[in-house]
Amino acid sequence: MEGLSKGKLPKGVANSKDSDARLNLVYKDVIGKLKKAPLTDFNAEVNADGLQKVQRLWIPYRDATVTLLFAMNPDVTKQQWANWMTEQRIKELTAVLKLKQ
């Protein structure tokens, strides 16, 4: 997010329908993967229930962050900021899909 307050625009912002649809698909894939086999480490576990709780918290976090980003750079619409945030979340969830269990 560095430079956003200086007028730099986020790169790779898809339209809202595409971003939301992609997020839902990736989220469902990750939930399915975690239901089959949670990710475990010597002192931690990531499971489907945990991801669902985090995702429910992420939505208001995204909305609050969009408000902040729009205040910092109103040249980008709130919808564009929401799309950008959604794309970042897609990258995070895709990384979980790529983890080996």
VEXDREN-2710 file (C-alpha; in Angstrom, 1 decimal):
% VEXDREN-2710
k/r/px/py/pz
1/MET/0.0/0.0/0.0
2/GLU/3.0/2.2/0.0
3/GLY/2.6/5.2/-2.2
4/LEU/-1.2/5.0/-2.4
5/SER/-1.6/8.3/-0.5
6/LYS/0.7/10.0/-3.1
7/GLY/-1.8/9.3/-5.9
8/LYS/-0.5/5.9/-7.1
9/LEU/-3.3/3.7/-8.3
10/PRO/-3.6/0.0/-7.4
11/LYS/-2.6/-2.3/-10.2
12/GLY/-4.7/-5.2/-11.5
13/VAL/-8.1/-4.1/-10.3
14/ALA/-10.8/-6.4/-11.8
15/ASN/-14.4/-5.5/-11.9
16/SER/-16.5/-6.3/-8.8
17/LYS/-18.4/-9.2/-10.2
18/ASP/-15.2/-10.9/-11.3
19/SER/-13.4/-10.3/-8.1
20/ASP/-16.3/-11.4/-5.9
21/ALA/-17.0/-14.5/-8.0
22/ARG/-13.3/-15.5/-8.0
23/LEU/-13.1/-15.0/-4.2
24/ASN/-16.1/-17.2/-3.7
25/LEU/-14.6/-20.0/-5.8
26/VAL/-11.2/-19.9/-4.2
27/TYR/-12.7/-19.7/-0.7
28/LYS/-14.9/-22.8/-1.4
29/ASP/-11.8/-24.6/-2.7
30/VAL/-9.8/-23.8/0.4
31/ILE/-12.7/-24.8/2.7
32/GLY/-13.0/-28.1/0.9
33/LYS/-9.3/-28.7/1.2
34/LEU/-9.3/-27.9/4.9
35/LYS/-12.3/-30.1/5.6
36/LYS/-10.5/-33.0/4.1
37/ALA/-7.2/-32.3/5.9
38/PRO/-6.5/-29.4/8.1
39/LEU/-3.1/-27.8/7.9
40/THR/-1.1/-28.6/10.9
41/ASP/2.3/-27.6/12.3
42/PHE/3.9/-28.6/15.6
43/ASN/1.9/-26.0/17.5
44/ALA/-0.9/-24.8/15.2
45/GLU/-3.8/-26.0/13.1
46/VAL/-5.7/-24.3/10.3
47/ASN/-9.1/-25.9/9.7
48/ALA/-12.3/-25.1/7.8
49/ASP/-14.0/-23.7/10.9
50/GLY/-11.1/-21.4/11.6
51/LEU/-11.1/-20.1/8.1
52/GLN/-14.8/-19.4/8.1
53/LYS/-14.4/-17.4/11.3
54/VAL/-11.5/-15.4/9.8
55/GLN/-13.4/-14.8/6.6
56/ARG/-16.3/-13.4/8.5
57/LEU/-14.0/-11.0/10.2
58/TRP/-12.2/-10.2/7.0
59/ILE/-15.3/-8.7/5.4
60/PRO/-15.7/-5.8/7.9
61/TYR/-11.9/-5.4/7.9
62/ARG/-12.0/-5.0/4.1
63/ASP/-14.8/-2.5/4.3
64/ALA/-13.1/-0.4/7.0
65/THR/-9.8/-0.5/5.0
66/VAL/-11.6/0.6/1.8
67/THR/-12.9/3.7/3.7
68/LEU/-9.4/4.5/4.9
69/LEU/-7.9/4.0/1.4
70/PHE/-10.6/6.1/-0.2
71/ALA/-9.9/8.9/2.3
72/MET/-6.2/8.7/1.5
73/ASN/-6.7/8.6/-2.3
74/PRO/-10.2/9.5/-3.5
75/ASP/-9.1/9.4/-7.1
76/VAL/-9.8/5.7/-6.8
77/THR/-13.4/4.8/-6.2
78/LYS/-14.5/2.8/-3.1
79/GLN/-15.6/0.0/-5.5
80/GLN/-12.1/0.0/-7.0
81/TRP/-10.5/-0.2/-3.6
82/ALA/-12.9/-3.0/-2.6
83/ASN/-11.9/-4.9/-5.8
84/TRP/-8.3/-4.4/-5.0
85/MET/-8.7/-5.6/-1.4
86/THR/-10.6/-8.6/-2.7
87/GLU/-7.8/-9.4/-5.2
88/GLN/-5.3/-9.4/-2.3
89/ARG/-7.5/-11.8/-0.3
90/ILE/-7.7/-14.1/-3.4
91/LYS/-3.9/-14.2/-3.4
92/GLU/-3.8/-15.1/0.3
93/LEU/-6.3/-17.9/-0.1
94/THR/-4.6/-19.2/-3.3
95/ALA/-1.4/-19.5/-1.3
96/VAL/-3.2/-21.8/1.2
97/LEU/-4.4/-23.9/-1.7
98/LYS/-0.8/-24.4/-2.8
99/LEU/0.5/-25.5/0.6
100/LYS/1.3/-29.2/0.9
101/GLN/-0.2/-31.1/3.7
END
